[in-house]
Amino acid sequence: MTSVHVALGLAVALGAFVQGSIGFGIAVVSAPFIVVWAPELMPVAMLVASLAVPVVQLLHGPREIAWRPLRWAITGRVLFTPAGVWVVAAFSVDVIAALVGVLLLVTVAVSLTRVHIDASPRSAFASGAVAGVAATAASIGGPFFALVLQHETPVRVRSTLSWFFVIGSAISLAGLAIGGRVDVASVRAGLLWIPFAVAGYAAAGPARRLLSSGRLRIAVLAFCTLAGTLVVIRALAS
């Protein structure tokens, strides 16, 4: 493990802390650092490392799943994952990041208008479809489904997102493997970051207890806005 891998592991730990608090965020926080310092590891290493947090959540945390929107979101992700594989092959990392950031900001803006984004089948399917492309191409798919779930209880949001991440990441990795985009070095790096991810999630316990439903929605919207803005700025500055 090189010093770069250790430093990126700390970024993964920070992202896991955020995800442990609000239900998503490990890739949003960590991916920009990986893109700068080890772009050759994206998106595979991030997908591998990010699997640890939802698995721990489902094994040890409370579980209350919104099954209906989850099924629709997974359906959208399955159908649109091939598009994500094509995007990885066709565009640069910076272009992909910029598109994901802009789309995330647009989604937040819509949710703040009178248009009510809820966990309907249509909204869930659309978020899953976007995640199928964005998560496969840039490891960032959780915020879109999180916005659909923003009016649910904190436990329901975290539990439903955990299943979405476990199933969705496996689908994205399978799609990338079929497309010949998975390499040993990226998988090894992702495995090395798993202890960092678990440590970050464990440290988020106090934050989880402080977030009521109202505070969680504000945190989700604020973090999505910040993430989308930073992703776009970084992509334009490259």
Stockholm file with secondary structure:
# STOCKHOLM 1.0

chainA/1-238         MTSVHVALGLAVALGAFVQGSIGFGIAVVSAPFIVVWAPELMPVAMLVASLAVPVVQLLHGPREIAWRPLRWAITGRVLFTPAGVWVVAAFSVDVIAALVGVLLLVTVAVSLTRVHIDASPRSAFASGAVAGVAATAASIGGPFFALVLQHETPVRVRSTLSWFFVIGSAISLAGLAIGGRVDVASVRAGLLWIPFAVAGYAAAGPARRLLSSGRLRIAVLAFCTLAGTLVVIRALAS
#=GR chainA/1-238 SS CCHHHHHHHHHHHHHHHHHHHHSCCHHHHHHHHHHHHCGGGTTHHHHHHHTHHHHHHHHHSCCCCCHHHHHHHHHHHHHHHHHHHHHHHHSCHHHHHHHHHHHHHHHHHHHTSSSCCCSCHHHHHHHHHHHHHHHHHHSCCHHHHHHHTTTSCHHHHHHHHHHHHHHHHHHHHHHHHHTTCCCHHHHHHHHHHHHHHHHHHHHTHHHHHHCCHHHHHHHHHHHHHHHHHHHHHHHHHC
#=GC SS_cons         CCHHHHHHHHHHHHHHHHHHHHSCCHHHHHHHHHHHHCGGGTTHHHHHHHTHHHHHHHHHSCCCCCHHHHHHHHHHHHHHHHHHHHHHHHSCHHHHHHHHHHHHHHHHHHHTSSSCCCSCHHHHHHHHHHHHHHHHHHSCCHHHHHHHTTTSCHHHHHHHHHHHHHHHHHHHHHHHHHTTCCCHHHHHHHHHHHHHHHHHHHHTHHHHHHCCHHHHHHHHHHHHHHHHHHHHHHHHHC
//
